[in-house]
Amino acid sequence: MFGIAFYCLLASALCLPLFPGTAAAESVEKVVVSVEDVSGRTSDVLLERMTASMQVVAEQLFLDREAATIAKARQDYERLLGEVGERALTGYKVESTDILVGRTAKVSLKLSPWLDAVGSVRVDLNFSGVDKQTAADLSAKLPGLEEKIRHTLQGASLDSVDWAGGVLRQKIRQEVERNLPEFRASVDLSQTGKTVVAQVIVYPVGEIVQQVKFELFSETVPNILLLQAKKRLRADAETLRGLPVEYLRHHRGELEQKLLEAAFEEKVVGIYDLQPVVTIAPAVDAEVFFRMNAAKYKIWFEGYADLGREEDNLSGRAHVGKYFSDRDEVFAEVSLELEDMDWEFAPGYAHKSGKTTFAYLRRLSDHENNYRLEYELSPKWRLRAEHFSDSDRNEFGARYRIHEFLSVEYVYSTDKPYLRLVGNL
């Protein structure tokens, strides 16, 4: 706002002839400046900036000087401040200046815009690198920003748009950094007639989410039933792409809740009374896990292909269970050996405690008791230990789930170790 002319005027002010005063004369200890637009059109934001600018000038002129001396040269100071104001406050003319001197010097300037004022303000707010829905969510975290921009510029002198833009940029950047610290803002103003266009681009900083690894899985209903829901929820998860990783960390709960609400809107969730759980792992390659388990029952179908076994290496199993408490399940399993088409029916009971599940099965055809212990290391890794009473055989397995339809398990049994491919429906 200040130029060479301002500094020349300030130098002249400091060289004003000083009138002699008494030894006991009081000095100015404080300066208070007020700036008013007599047209009433200039925003408070710009008036505050004008006030701060003229405050600097007035303090240079009056602080620590004798009040009586200033009072005697009051008209000269008023004229000088008016000239400084018209040069420093581009786009405005000083209608009047009034100085009241004491220990506190009060300076009042009344201004009006030169010629035309800004008639309308159009705001173009964009969020870089994110999709339309995410942009809307981010915009909601900057409440009233567009209105604040309009209010700041509306009614200002057209000739003040350049320096007003500097004030506006500072305000917008502060607003963005306060509400969205993982983002920054760039602001550009253009002018057509009496219309000012403010283009604001909010862009992410730091590490950005480049990929979203998505997985939807159920242990209690066949995953084939979730294919349509998976397609739609994957699209929702993809909206995380382009966001700062830090934003995901800071707003993880909020983003998980939003995805969870989208999951509850899926028809399959209501039909099978599923309870979705969503987990986001923030990273450049972010991960989104959906687990959709039923609270009252457990149904799954698996097919096995054993590599390293010469006999009974192709088989399948169906599990149908009903929970009668949060931890306890009664179930039945039907197994089929494809080589000789040998069927086995086994009712059982399972109790779950944390990540550990203990199950007992009674194999009716073989008249054999089967004890099974499973431990979930992570959503993808699971350990298994089984004992078969009739054959006194033990079996241990470590399973890794590749995706919802395929797992691989390393099995060590009493006979020999082998690798098992597990197909899940």
C-alpha positions in Angstrom: 0.0 0.0 0.0 2.9 2.3 0.6 5.1 3.9 -2.0 7.9 6.4 -2.4 5.5 9.3 -2.1 4.5 8.1 1.3 8.0 8.1 2.6 8.6 11.6 1.2 5.5 12.9 3.0 6.5 11.1 6.2 10.0 12.8 6.1 8.3 16.1 5.6 6.1 15.5 8.6 9.1 14.8 10.8 10.6 18.1 9.7 7.6 20.2 10.6 8.5 23.2 12.7 8.1 22.4 16.4 6.7 25.0 18.8 8.4 25.4 22.1 6.7 23.9 25.1 7.0 24.0 28.8 9.2 21.5 30.8 6.1 20.1 32.4 4.2 19.6 29.1 2.7 16.1 28.7 3.9 13.8 25.9 1.8 11.6 23.7 2.0 8.0 25.2 -0.6 6.3 22.9 -2.1 6.8 19.5 -5.5 5.5 18.4 -6.5 5.7 14.7 -10.0 5.2 13.3 -10.8 5.0 9.6 -14.4 5.3 8.3 -15.9 5.0 4.9 -18.5 7.7 4.7 -20.3 5.8 1.9 -20.6 2.8 4.2 -19.7 0.3 1.4 -16.2 -0.8 2.4 -15.9 -4.0 4.4 -14.7 -4.0 8.0 -11.8 -6.2 6.9 -10.4 -3.6 4.5 -11.1 -0.8 7.0 -9.1 -2.7 9.6 -6.2 -2.9 7.2 -6.4 0.8 6.4 -6.5 1.6 10.1 -3.4 -0.5 10.7 -1.6 1.3 7.9 -2.4 4.8 9.1 -1.7 3.7 12.7 2.0 3.2 11.7 2.1 6.7 10.2 0.4 8.4 13.2 2.7 6.7 15.7 5.7 7.9 13.8 4.4 11.4 14.0 3.0 11.6 17.5 4.5 9.1 19.9 6.7 10.7 22.6 6.1 14.2 21.3 4.7 17.0 23.4 0.9 17.2 23.1 0.9 21.0 23.2 3.3 21.3 20.4 1.2 19.0 18.2 -1.9 20.8 19.1 -0.5 24.1 17.9 0.4 22.5 14.5 -2.8 20.5 14.4 -4.0 21.8 11.0 -0.7 21.1 9.4 -0.7 17.5 10.8 -4.3 17.0 9.6 -3.4 18.2 6.1 -0.4 16.0 6.1 -2.2 12.9 7.3 -4.9 13.5 4.6 -2.2 13.6 1.9 -0.5 10.5 3.2 -3.8 8.7 3.4 -4.7 9.5 -0.2 -1.4 8.1 -1.4 -1.2 5.2 1.0 -4.8 4.1 0.7 -5.0 3.6 -3.0 -8.5 4.0 -4.5 -9.8 6.2 -1.7 -9.8 10.0 -1.1 -9.7 11.5 2.4 -12.8 13.5 3.0 -11.7 14.8 6.4 -9.1 14.3 9.1 -9.5 15.2 12.7 -6.9 15.0 15.5 -7.6 15.2 19.2 -4.4 15.5 21.3 -3.6 14.5 24.9 -1.7 11.7 26.4 -3.6 9.7 23.9 -3.7 11.1 20.4 -6.9 10.3 18.6 -6.9 10.4 14.8 -10.1 10.1 12.8 -10.0 9.8 9.0 -13.2 9.7 6.9 -12.8 8.3 3.4 -14.8 7.6 0.3 -14.0 5.5 -2.8 -12.7 7.1 -5.9 -15.2 6.9 -8.7 -16.7 3.4 -9.0 -16.9 0.6 -6.4 -17.0 -3.2 -6.8 -20.5 -4.0 -7.8 -20.5 -7.8 -7.6 -18.0 -10.6 -6.5 -18.0 -14.0 -8.1 -16.1 -16.7 -6.2 -14.7 -19.8 -8.0 -13.6 -22.2 -5.2 -11.9 -25.4 -6.3 -10.1 -28.3 -4.5 -7.2 -29.7 -6.5 -6.6 -33.4 -6.9 -9.8 -34.8 -5.3 -13.2 -35.9 -6.7 -16.4 -33.8 -6.6 -17.9 -35.4 -3.5 -14.7 -35.1 -1.5 -14.4 -31.5 -2.6 -17.9 -30.9 -1.2 -16.9 -32.4 2.1 -13.8 -30.3 2.3 -15.7 -27.2 1.4 -18.0 -27.9 4.4 -15.0 -27.5 6.7 -14.5 -24.0 5.4 -18.0 -22.7 6.4 -18.9 -19.3 5.0 -15.6 -18.8 3.1 -17.3 -17.8 -0.1 -19.5 -15.3 1.7 -16.5 -13.9 3.6 -14.7 -13.3 0.3 -17.7 -11.5 -1.2 -18.2 -9.4 2.0 -14.5 -8.4 1.9 -14.5 -7.1 -1.6 -18.1 -6.0 -2.1 -18.3 -2.2 -2.2 -14.6 -1.6 -2.1 -13.1 1.0 -4.6 -12.3 -0.6 -7.9 -8.9 1.0 -7.7 -8.2 -0.8 -4.4 -8.6 -4.3 -5.7 -4.9 -5.0 -6.1 -4.0 -4.2 -2.5 -7.3 -5.6 -1.2 -6.3 -8.8 -2.9 -3.3 -9.0 -0.7 -5.5 -8.6 2.4 -7.9 -11.3 1.1 -5.1 -13.7 0.3 -3.8 -13.5 3.8 -7.2 -14.0 5.3 -8.0 -17.0 3.1 -4.7 -18.7 3.8 -5.2 -18.2 7.5 -8.7 -19.7 7.2 -7.5 -22.7 5.2 -4.5 -23.4 7.5 -6.7 -23.2 10.6 -9.5 -25.5 9.4 -7.6 -27.7 6.9 -3.9 -27.6 8.0 -3.0 -30.3 5.5 -4.0 -27.9 2.7 -2.8 -24.6 1.3 -4.7 -22.0 -0.8 -3.7 -19.9 -3.8 -5.9 -16.8 -4.6 -6.1 -14.9 -7.9 -8.3 -11.9 -8.6 -9.5 -10.7 -12.0 -11.7 -7.7 -12.8 -14.3 -7.2 -15.5 -16.0 -3.9 -15.3 -17.5 -3.6 -11.8 -17.3 -7.4 -11.3 -14.4 -9.0 -9.5 -13.8 -12.8 -9.8 -11.9 -14.4 -7.0 -10.5 -17.8 -8.0 -9.4 -19.8 -5.0 -7.6 -23.1 -5.4 -7.2 -25.3 -2.3 -4.5 -27.9 -2.8 -3.0 -30.7 -0.6 0.5 -30.6 0.7 2.8 -33.4 2.0 2.4 -37.0 1.1 -0.7 -37.7 -1.0 -2.8 -40.9 -1.2 -1.9 -42.4 -4.6 -3.6 -45.7 -4.5 -6.5 -47.2 -2.4 -6.3 -50.9 -1.7 -9.8 -52.1 -1.1 -11.1 -55.3 0.5 -14.6 -56.4 1.5 -14.9 -59.7 3.3 -17.4 -61.7 5.3 -16.8 -64.8 7.5 -20.5 -65.4 8.1 -22.1 -65.2 4.7 -20.9 -66.3 1.3 -18.8 -63.5 -0.2 -20.4 -64.0 -3.6 -23.6 -62.3 -2.2 -21.6 -59.1 -1.6 -20.3 -58.6 -5.2 -22.7 -55.7 -6.0 -22.1 -54.0 -2.7 -18.4 -54.4 -3.2 -18.5 -52.6 -6.5 -20.3 -49.6 -5.1 -18.3 -49.4 -1.8 -15.1 -49.6 -3.7 -16.1 -46.5 -5.6 -16.7 -44.8 -2.3 -13.3 -45.8 -1.0 -11.7 -44.5 -4.1 -12.7 -41.0 -3.0 -9.8 -41.1 -0.6 -7.4 -40.8 -3.5 -5.7 -37.4 -3.7 -6.1 -36.6 -0.1 -3.1 -35.9 2.1 -2.0 -38.9 4.2 -2.0 -36.6 7.3 -5.6 -35.7 6.6 -6.5 -39.4 6.6 -4.7 -39.8 10.0 -6.4 -36.7 11.5 -9.9 -37.5 10.2 -9.7 -41.3 10.1 -12.7 -41.8 12.4 -14.8 -39.4 10.4 -13.9 -41.0 7.1 -14.6 -44.5 8.5 -18.0 -43.4 9.7 -18.9 -42.0 6.3 -17.9 -45.3 4.6 -19.8 -47.2 7.3 -23.0 -45.1 6.5 -22.6 -46.0 2.9 -22.3 -49.7 3.8 -25.6 -49.6 5.8 -27.3 -48.2 2.7 -26.6 -51.5 0.8 -29.7 -53.7 0.6 -27.6 -56.9 1.3 -26.8 -55.5 4.7 -30.4 -55.3 5.6 -31.4 -58.6 4.0 -28.8 -60.7 5.9 -28.7 -58.5 9.0 -25.0 -57.8 8.6 -22.9 -55.6 10.9 -20.3 -53.7 8.8 -17.0 -52.7 10.3 -14.7 -50.3 8.3 -11.0 -49.8 8.9 -8.8 -47.3 7.1 -5.0 -47.7 7.1 -3.6 -44.3 6.1 -0.6 -44.4 3.8 0.5 -43.3 0.3 -1.0 -46.7 -0.7 -4.0 -46.5 1.7 -6.0 -49.6 2.6 -9.7 -49.8 3.3 -11.1 -52.9 4.9 -14.8 -53.8 5.1 -15.8 -56.7 7.3 -19.5 -57.7 7.0 -20.4 -60.3 9.5 -23.8 -61.4 10.7 -24.6 -61.3 14.4 -26.9 -64.3 14.5 -25.5 -66.9 12.1 -22.4 -68.1 10.3 -22.5 -69.7 6.8 -19.5 -70.4 4.6 -18.5 -72.8 1.8 -14.9 -73.7 1.1 -13.1 -75.9 -1.5 -9.7 -77.4 -0.9 -6.9 -78.4 -3.3 -4.0 -80.0 -1.5 -0.6 -79.9 -3.1 1.8 -82.5 -1.8 -0.9 -85.1 -1.0 -1.6 -88.1 -3.2 -4.9 -89.1 -1.6 -8.0 -87.1 -0.7 -6.4 -84.0 -2.1 -9.7 -82.5 -3.4 -12.4 -81.8 -1.0 -15.1 -79.3 0.1 -16.8 -78.2 3.3 -20.0 -76.3 4.2 -20.6 -74.7 7.6 -24.0 -73.5 8.9 -24.1 -72.1 12.4 -26.3 -70.2 14.7 -25.1 -67.9 17.5 -27.1 -68.1 20.8 -24.8 -65.5 22.5 -22.2 -63.1 21.4 -19.5 -65.7 21.8 -21.2 -69.1 21.5 -22.3 -70.9 18.3 -23.9 -74.2 17.5 -23.2 -75.4 14.0 -23.1 -78.3 11.6 -20.4 -79.0 9.0 -20.7 -81.2 5.9 -17.5 -82.4 4.3 -17.1 -84.1 0.9 -14.0 -86.0 -0.4 -14.3 -85.8 -4.2 -12.1 -88.8 -4.9 -14.5 -91.4 -3.5 -17.5 -89.1 -2.9 -17.3 -89.8 0.9 -19.6 -87.5 2.9 -19.1 -86.6 6.5 -21.6 -84.8 8.8 -20.4 -83.2 12.0 -22.4 -81.1 14.5 -20.5 -79.0 16.8 -20.1 -76.1 19.3 -17.7 -73.1 19.2 -16.8 -70.5 21.8 -15.0 -67.3 20.8 -12.8 -65.3 23.2 -11.2 -62.3 21.6 -9.2 -63.5 18.6 -9.3 -67.1 19.8 -12.0 -69.6 18.9 -12.3 -73.1 20.3 -14.6 -75.6 18.6 -15.7 -79.2 19.2 -17.1 -81.4 16.5 -18.5 -84.9 16.5 -17.8 -86.7 13.3 -20.8 -89.1 13.1 -19.7 -91.4 10.3 -16.2 -91.9 11.8 -17.4 -91.8 15.4 -14.6 -89.4 16.0 -14.2 -86.3 18.2 -12.5 -83.3 16.6 -11.1 -80.5 18.6 -10.2 -77.3 16.8 -8.4 -74.2 18.0 -8.1 -71.1 15.8 -6.3 -67.8 16.4 -6.7 -64.7 14.2 -3.3 -63.0 13.9 -4.7 -60.3 11.6 -7.5 -59.8 9.1 -5.4 -61.8 6.7 -3.5 -64.3 8.8 -5.0 -67.2 10.9 -3.4 -70.1 12.8 -5.2 -73.4 13.3 -4.5 -76.5 15.5 -6.7 -79.6 15.3 -6.8 -83.0 17.0 -8.7 -86.0 15.7 -9.3 -88.5 18.5 -10.0 -91.7 16.6 -6.8 -91.6 14.5 -4.9 -89.7 17.3 -3.8 -87.3 14.5 -2.8 -83.7 15.0 -2.9 -81.0 12.3 -1.5 -77.5 12.3 -2.0 -74.8 9.7 -1.1 -71.2 9.0 -3.5 -69.6 6.5 -3.1 -66.4 4.5 -6.1 -64.8 2.8 -5.1 -63.5 -0.7 -8.6 -62.0 -1.3 -12.1 -62.8 -0.3 -12.4 -65.8 -2.7 -8.9 -67.4 -2.3 -6.6 -68.3 0.6 -3.5 -70.4 0.9 -2.6 -72.5 3.9 0.5 -74.3 4.9 -0.5 -77.5 6.8 1.7 -79.7 8.9 0.0 -83.0 9.9 1.0 -86.2 11.5 1.5 -87.7 8.1 3.5 -85.0 6.2 3.3 -81.3 5.4 1.5 -80.0 2.4 0.2 -76.7 0.8 -3.5 -76.2 0.6 -5.3 -73.8 -1.8 -8.6 -72.7 -0.3 -11.4 -71.4 -2.5 -14.1 -69.4 -0.6 -17.6 -68.7 -2.0 
